[in-house]
Amino acid sequence: MSKQFQFKLVLLGESAVGKSSLVLRFVKDQFDDYRESTIGAAFLTQTVTLDDQTIVKFEIWDTAGQERYKAPMYYRNANCAVVVYDITQASSLDKARTWIRELQRQADPSIVIALCGNKTDLTARRQITQEEAKKYADEEGLMWFETSAKTGEGVSEVFTAIAKKLPLSAPSSRTNAARGTAAARQGVDLNRQTTTQGSNEACNC
């Protein structure tokens, strides 16, 4: 009989870096060229099968990038976080560093953090080199990836790698995620709808 472990995962990063598109690609294998901006936070679930005996279920919180929504309630009790930046926008990595500092300061000390450079399909417009981002990730002890939500490149690898790094023997994993479920009604459940509330904005994600 397979065992299922449940973890709360939060996505953080500047607005329009492609957080929602990244999650939509992972959960539904879909991409929208014109995706509405997330307001507050959206809530989704998806599972990763590690082997015949182990299934990891992620309860995913996709947060808005606007500063006014930068609230600990979205990453409180999170077991893991994906901090996303846009490889074509140098300022988005600076913003990612800010989020990571906040996680290191306020989140659970055991949280697994992945730094993710999105929009590799726009590599001709790259402003952030792989070397720069990976060096920072190594210095901070973070996992590091590059992805394209548009093509799907590298997306599943991010979540699979996080699932493998999580302590599957920890009984608290299910407890923390359950707390997130109780708060899910404060967000938009994207498992039930494919778009979030907000302005019609081409995010080029």
Residue pairs with C-beta under 8 A, 6 or more apart in sequence:
1 53
2 52
2 53
2 54
2 55
3 53
3 54
3 55
3 168
4 47
4 55
4 56
4 57
5 54
5 55
5 56
5 57
5 166
5 168
5 173
5 174
6 56
6 57
6 59
6 173
6 174
6 177
6 178
7 56
7 57
7 58
7 59
7 79
7 80
7 166
7 173
7 176
7 177
8 58
8 59
8 61
8 77
8 78
8 79
8 80
8 176
8 177
8 179
8 180
9 58
9 59
9 60
9 61
9 78
9 79
9 80
9 81
9 82
9 159
9 162
10 60
10 61
10 63
10 74
10 75
10 78
10 80
10 81
10 82
11 19
11 22
11 23
11 60
11 61
11 62
11 63
11 81
11 82
11 83
11 84
12 19
12 63
12 75
12 81
12 82
12 83
12 84
12 96
12 99
12 103
13 19
13 65
13 83
13 84
13 85
13 92
13 95
13 96
13 99
14 65
14 85
14 86
14 89
14 91
14 92
14 95
14 96
15 37
15 64
15 65
15 66
16 37
16 65
16 86
16 201
16 203
16 204
16 205
17 65
17 84
17 85
17 86
17 89
17 92
17 118
17 119
17 205
18 84
18 86
18 118
18 119
18 149
18 203
18 204
18 205
19 38
19 62
19 63
19 65
19 82
19 84
20 35
20 38
20 42
20 62
20 190
20 196
20 203
20 205
21 31
21 32
21 35
21 118
21 149
21 150
21 203
21 205
22 82
22 84
22 116
22 118
22 147
22 149
22 155
22 158
22 205
23 42
23 44
23 60
23 62
23 190
24 30
24 31
24 32
24 35
24 149
24 190
24 194
25 31
25 149
25 152
25 155
26 46
26 155
26 156
26 158
26 159
27 44
27 45
27 46
27 60
27 190
27 191
28 194
29 152
30 194
31 149
31 150
31 152
31 205
32 194
32 195
33 202
33 204
34 200
34 201
34 202
34 203
35 195
35 201
35 203
35 205
36 195
36 196
36 197
36 198
36 199
36 200
36 201
37 64
37 196
37 198
37 199
37 201
37 203
38 62
38 63
38 64
38 65
38 188
38 196
38 198
39 64
39 188
39 196
39 197
39 198
40 63
40 64
40 69
40 186
40 187
40 188
41 61
41 62
41 63
41 64
41 69
41 74
41 186
41 187
41 188
42 61
42 62
42 187
42 188
42 189
42 190
42 196
43 59
43 60
43 61
43 62
43 184
43 187
43 188
43 189
43 190
43 191
44 60
44 62
44 189
44 190
44 191
45 57
45 58
45 59
45 60
45 191
46 57
46 58
46 60
46 159
47 55
47 56
47 57
47 58
48 55
48 56
48 58
48 159
48 160
48 163
49 55
49 56
50 56
50 160
50 163
50 164
54 168
56 163
56 166
56 168
57 177
58 80
58 159
58 163
59 177
59 180
59 181
59 184
61 74
61 75
61 78
61 180
61 187
62 190
63 69
63 74
63 75
65 95
70 102
72 106
73 183
73 186
75 81
75 103
75 106
75 107
76 107
76 179
77 108
77 176
77 177
77 179
77 180
78 107
78 108
78 111
78 176
78 180
79 108
79 110
79 111
79 112
79 166
79 173
79 176
79 177
80 111
80 112
80 113
80 114
80 162
80 165
80 166
81 103
81 107
81 111
81 112
81 113
81 114
82 114
82 116
82 158
82 162
83 96
83 99
83 100
83 103
83 113
83 114
83 115
83 116
83 142
84 96
84 116
84 117
84 118
85 92
85 93
85 95
85 96
85 115
85 116
85 117
85 118
85 128
85 133
86 92
86 117
86 118
86 119
87 117
87 118
87 119
87 120
87 122
87 123
87 126
87 127
87 128
87 133
87 146
88 119
88 122
88 125
88 126
88 127
88 128
89 127
89 128
90 127
90 128
92 128
93 117
93 128
93 132
93 133
93 136
96 115
97 136
100 113
100 115
100 140
100 142
103 111
103 113
104 113
104 140
108 176
110 167
112 143
112 162
112 165
112 166
113 140
113 142
113 143
114 142
114 143
114 144
114 145
114 158
114 161
114 162
115 133
115 136
115 137
115 140
115 142
115 143
115 144
115 145
116 144
116 145
116 146
116 147
116 158
117 128
117 130
117 133
117 144
117 145
117 146
117 147
118 146
118 147
118 148
118 149
118 205
119 148
119 149
119 150
119 204
119 205
120 146
120 147
120 148
120 151
120 153
120 154
121 148
121 150
121 151
121 153
122 204
130 146
133 144
133 146
134 144
136 142
137 143
137 144
138 144
143 161
143 162
143 165
145 154
145 157
145 158
145 161
146 154
147 153
147 154
147 155
147 158
148 154
148 155
149 155
149 205
150 205
166 173
167 173
188 196
188 197
190 196
